[in-house]
C-alpha cells in the first residue's frame, strides 16, 4: 500500500484515475499497519505484553471493515469486492480480538 497506493483502489474496481487520487489513504493505512507491526515486534522482543498491540490491530481491521462496507454501499467501489474486503477485514478483527483476549487471560 505504500509502494503502490493505487493498487488497493484498482483491486476494488476503481478506475485508474480514481485509484490514484485515493492512493494517499492507502499510504496512511500501510503506514498504520507497519507501525502496529513494529510495535508488536518491539514489545515481543523486549518481553513486554503484546495484547494491546494485537487489540490495536483488531480495532484497525474493524475500522477497515466498516470503511469497505460504506464505500460498497455508496457505490464507490465494486460491491462484490467492497463487501468481500469488508468480510475479510472483519474476520481479521474477530481473530485479533479473540487472540488479544486469550493473551490477557494467559498473562494473569
Residue pairs with C-beta under 8 A, 6 or more apart in sequence:
1 7
1 8
1 26
1 27
1 29
1 30
1 33
2 26
2 27
2 30
2 31
2 34
5 23
5 24
5 26
5 27
5 30
6 16
6 19
6 20
6 22
6 23
6 26
7 19
7 26
8 19
8 26
8 29
9 18
9 19
9 20
9 22
9 23
9 26
9 77
10 16
10 19
11 81
12 19
12 68
12 71
12 77
12 78
12 81
12 82
12 85
13 77
13 78
13 81
13 82
14 22
14 76
14 77
29 64
32 60
33 60
36 53
36 56
36 57
36 60
39 53
39 56
40 50
40 53
40 54
40 57
43 49
43 50
43 52
43 53
44 50
49 103
49 107
50 103
51 100
51 103
51 104
51 107
52 100
54 96
54 99
54 100
54 103
55 96
55 97
55 100
57 92
57 96
58 92
58 93
58 94
58 95
58 96
58 97
58 99
58 100
59 93
61 89
61 90
61 92
61 93
61 96
62 89
62 90
62 93
64 85
64 86
64 89
65 86
65 87
65 89
65 90
65 93
66 86
68 77
68 82
68 83
68 85
68 86
68 89
69 82
69 83
69 86
71 77
71 82
72 78
72 79
72 81
72 82
72 83
72 86
73 82
76 82
